[in-house]
Amino acid sequence: MTINNKPMPRIRQPAVYIMTNKKNGTLYTGVTSHLQKRAYDHQQGTSKGFASRYHCRLLVWYEIYDRMEDAIAREKQLKAGSRAKKVALIQAMNPNWEDLYAELGFL
């Protein structure tokens, strides 16, 4: 996979993330072993399902983990929690709900 004709780095690191379609919009919570690739797939609309259906293409929050088991446990915790708790996490990390994709380091 390439971005701007440059190969995408293959950085594998477990992560939990939240995507949205706009500030205070629909939220999608996910887990992945490759956040850069997964966020790119969401932005391109190639990920089918809920996130694609609701155009959740902005990466607004994430946490990095050493072990996939910990990331999965955190994702389950977030999905079981309220929307208000997810919004509070986003507000603490990213009060303007900016797309954090560029922050991932390869643009």
Backbone bond lengths (Angstrom), bond angles and torsions (degrees), N, CA, C in turn:
res aa  C-N    CA-C-N  psi(-1)  N-CA   C-N-CA  omega(-1)  CA-C   N-CA-C  phi
1 M - - - 1.440 - - 1.526 108.50 -
2 T 1.328 116.90 141.64 1.456 121.01 179.59 1.516 110.78 -127.89
3 I 1.319 115.03 155.11 1.461 123.12 174.04 1.511 105.83 -130.46
4 N 1.317 116.57 126.92 1.468 120.86 -178.36 1.529 110.89 50.89
5 N 1.332 116.37 41.82 1.460 124.15 179.28 1.528 113.87 62.95
6 K 1.332 117.18 18.47 1.463 121.64 176.54 1.524 107.76 -116.20
7 P 1.332 117.58 140.08 1.465 118.91 178.58 1.527 110.96 -63.16
8 M 1.327 115.73 138.63 1.463 120.93 177.55 1.522 108.45 -76.38
9 P 1.331 117.54 130.33 1.462 119.87 177.76 1.526 111.03 -59.90
10 R 1.294 116.94 146.52 1.464 122.58 179.25 1.528 109.69 -98.69
11 I 1.303 116.71 65.97 1.458 121.87 -179.18 1.520 108.18 -91.05
12 R 1.306 116.86 113.17 1.463 121.13 -179.70 1.519 108.85 -104.70
13 Q 1.298 115.30 120.24 1.453 121.84 -179.60 1.522 107.26 -154.39
14 P 1.323 119.09 123.32 1.458 120.23 178.32 1.537 111.21 -56.96
15 A 1.318 115.55 138.52 1.457 120.51 -179.13 1.518 110.29 -152.60
16 V 1.316 114.88 150.42 1.454 123.61 170.26 1.514 105.38 -110.93
17 Y 1.324 117.28 142.01 1.458 119.43 -174.59 1.522 111.10 -146.52
18 I 1.336 115.03 160.49 1.459 121.70 174.24 1.522 107.87 -127.11
19 M 1.327 114.81 128.95 1.459 122.95 175.16 1.531 107.63 -110.76
20 T 1.338 116.34 155.06 1.455 120.92 175.67 1.521 109.46 -145.18
21 N 1.331 115.52 169.90 1.460 119.91 177.20 1.528 111.63 -98.68
22 K 1.338 117.04 -18.52 1.463 122.46 178.27 1.524 108.13 -172.83
23 K 1.322 116.51 168.70 1.463 120.11 178.32 1.524 109.27 -56.81
24 N 1.320 115.54 130.23 1.464 123.48 -177.94 1.520 113.14 59.96
25 G 1.323 117.04 23.75 1.464 121.80 -179.23 1.517 112.02 -91.58
26 T 1.313 114.89 -157.24 1.462 122.62 178.44 1.523 109.38 -65.57
27 L 1.332 116.76 137.21 1.458 121.80 -179.66 1.521 110.72 -110.99
28 Y 1.329 115.28 138.76 1.463 121.74 174.02 1.515 107.20 -125.24
29 T 1.331 116.74 126.73 1.461 122.60 178.82 1.523 108.26 -109.06
30 G 1.330 116.07 132.39 1.453 120.08 -179.47 1.511 112.35 -143.47
31 V 1.335 115.29 173.08 1.453 123.28 176.93 1.525 107.37 -132.87
32 T 1.319 116.62 146.49 1.456 120.84 -177.63 1.525 109.94 -155.90
33 S 1.323 115.63 161.86 1.458 120.35 173.32 1.526 110.65 -99.38
34 H 1.326 117.09 -2.91 1.474 121.60 -175.95 1.531 108.26 -146.27
35 L 1.322 116.36 82.36 1.463 121.40 -173.32 1.524 112.80 -60.28
36 Q 1.323 117.30 -41.35 1.459 119.65 -178.75 1.530 110.98 -58.76
37 K 1.321 116.34 -48.66 1.460 120.16 -179.15 1.518 111.16 -66.28
38 R 1.314 116.96 -43.15 1.471 120.46 -177.63 1.522 111.10 -64.25
39 A 1.325 117.64 -43.97 1.467 120.78 177.98 1.523 110.74 -62.91
40 Y 1.329 116.26 -39.44 1.468 120.92 177.54 1.526 110.20 -62.29
41 D 1.321 116.97 -44.88 1.468 120.81 178.58 1.525 111.03 -59.59
42 H 1.327 117.07 -42.75 1.471 120.38 177.27 1.527 110.31 -61.54
43 Q 1.320 117.04 -45.74 1.466 120.12 -178.13 1.518 112.09 -62.76
44 Q 1.317 116.60 -35.05 1.463 120.63 -179.91 1.527 112.31 -80.91
45 G 1.321 116.13 -9.63 1.459 120.43 -179.71 1.518 113.16 75.61
46 T 1.332 117.45 18.53 1.458 120.64 -178.22 1.526 112.44 -86.21
47 S 1.325 117.21 -12.42 1.464 121.13 176.96 1.521 107.81 -84.31
48 K 1.310 116.99 116.12 1.465 120.98 -179.04 1.522 110.02 -83.58
49 G 1.316 115.75 153.83 1.452 120.74 177.07 1.522 111.73 117.70
50 F 1.320 115.05 -154.51 1.459 122.30 -173.96 1.525 112.99 -53.96
51 A 1.333 116.96 -51.53 1.466 120.71 -176.36 1.522 111.45 -61.24
52 S 1.305 117.13 -39.76 1.469 121.22 179.00 1.527 110.84 -69.48
53 R 1.306 115.91 -44.22 1.475 121.29 -178.57 1.523 111.74 -59.59
54 Y 1.339 116.79 -36.37 1.463 120.86 -178.11 1.531 112.88 -102.51
55 H 1.329 116.86 12.50 1.473 123.35 175.80 1.533 112.65 56.28
56 C 1.317 116.65 41.06 1.466 121.92 177.86 1.525 108.15 -80.12
57 R 1.324 116.26 93.44 1.462 121.37 -173.32 1.525 113.61 -122.06
58 L 1.318 117.40 1.47 1.466 121.54 -179.59 1.531 109.28 -105.41
59 L 1.315 116.66 120.40 1.458 121.77 175.44 1.526 107.50 -80.40
60 V 1.332 117.29 111.87 1.465 120.13 -175.05 1.526 114.20 -112.50
61 W 1.338 117.22 -10.22 1.470 120.09 -179.83 1.522 108.71 -161.90
62 Y 1.344 115.85 146.52 1.460 120.16 172.89 1.515 110.14 -160.15
63 E 1.335 115.28 159.07 1.455 123.94 171.88 1.522 107.20 -134.19
64 I 1.318 116.07 139.27 1.457 123.01 179.95 1.527 108.77 -101.62
65 Y 1.327 116.56 141.97 1.461 122.61 -179.18 1.523 110.79 -128.56
66 D 1.324 115.74 158.18 1.457 121.21 175.59 1.529 111.03 -83.13
67 R 1.323 116.05 -32.14 1.471 120.31 -176.14 1.519 110.74 -123.23
68 M 1.330 116.32 137.16 1.461 120.93 179.75 1.532 111.27 -61.24
69 E 1.309 117.28 -34.97 1.466 120.28 179.73 1.531 111.14 -59.10
70 D 1.325 116.80 -39.63 1.465 121.02 178.83 1.523 110.78 -68.84
71 A 1.325 117.09 -39.46 1.464 121.05 178.99 1.528 110.26 -64.55
72 I 1.318 117.01 -42.64 1.468 120.91 179.19 1.520 110.87 -63.94
73 A 1.319 117.05 -41.68 1.472 120.70 178.41 1.526 110.50 -62.24
74 R 1.330 116.96 -41.24 1.468 120.89 179.21 1.522 110.66 -66.95
75 E 1.324 117.84 -41.10 1.466 120.50 177.73 1.528 110.35 -59.33
76 K 1.314 116.62 -45.11 1.470 120.62 179.15 1.522 110.81 -61.34
77 Q 1.328 116.36 -40.98 1.464 120.78 178.44 1.526 110.27 -61.59
78 L 1.329 116.63 -45.57 1.464 119.98 -179.37 1.518 111.83 -65.83
79 K 1.317 117.07 -43.12 1.464 120.34 -179.39 1.521 111.37 -64.23
80 A 1.339 117.46 -31.09 1.462 121.05 178.43 1.520 112.12 -79.43
81 G 1.329 116.49 -16.54 1.464 121.27 -177.90 1.525 112.23 -83.91
82 S 1.285 114.93 176.99 1.463 120.96 -177.28 1.526 111.77 -82.61
83 R 1.296 114.89 161.81 1.465 121.35 174.61 1.527 109.25 -60.24
84 A 1.329 116.86 -40.04 1.469 120.92 -179.08 1.530 111.51 -57.97
85 K 1.325 117.12 -38.56 1.468 120.20 178.36 1.526 111.34 -67.35
86 K 1.324 116.97 -38.22 1.465 120.52 177.81 1.531 110.33 -67.04
87 V 1.308 116.28 -42.65 1.469 120.26 178.61 1.526 109.94 -62.52
88 A 1.327 118.01 -39.59 1.469 121.16 177.94 1.527 111.11 -62.46
89 L 1.330 118.07 -39.82 1.465 121.18 176.38 1.527 110.86 -62.22
90 I 1.326 116.02 -45.19 1.464 120.35 179.38 1.525 109.89 -62.37
91 Q 1.311 116.77 -47.18 1.471 121.23 -178.27 1.532 111.60 -60.24
92 A 1.332 116.86 -37.16 1.465 120.49 -179.30 1.525 111.69 -69.19
93 M 1.320 117.30 -38.85 1.467 121.32 -177.42 1.521 111.99 -89.14
94 N 1.330 116.53 -33.04 1.458 121.56 -166.82 1.532 109.46 -148.09
95 P 1.332 118.05 70.52 1.463 121.16 -172.42 1.529 114.87 -59.64
96 N 1.313 118.26 -23.65 1.468 120.73 179.19 1.523 112.89 -95.25
97 W 1.320 117.02 3.56 1.464 123.37 179.30 1.537 110.70 55.09
98 E 1.326 116.43 40.84 1.463 120.62 179.02 1.523 109.43 -76.54
99 D 1.322 116.65 154.33 1.454 121.82 176.26 1.529 108.32 -72.03
100 L 1.316 117.59 118.43 1.465 122.93 -176.25 1.528 112.89 -89.13
101 Y 1.301 117.28 4.94 1.462 121.66 -177.60 1.524 112.01 -54.53
102 A 1.319 117.99 -46.38 1.475 121.56 -178.66 1.533 111.26 -62.75
103 E 1.327 116.46 -28.37 1.459 121.86 179.45 1.534 111.84 -64.52
104 L 1.307 116.45 -19.84 1.453 120.36 -177.60 1.511 113.28 -71.59
105 G 1.349 117.44 -9.67 1.438 120.00 164.51 1.509 121.50 100.53
106 F 1.308 120.61 17.60 1.455 117.64 179.51 1.518 113.83 -133.71
107 L 1.305 119.49 18.36 1.478 120.98 177.25 1.506 109.92 -100.64
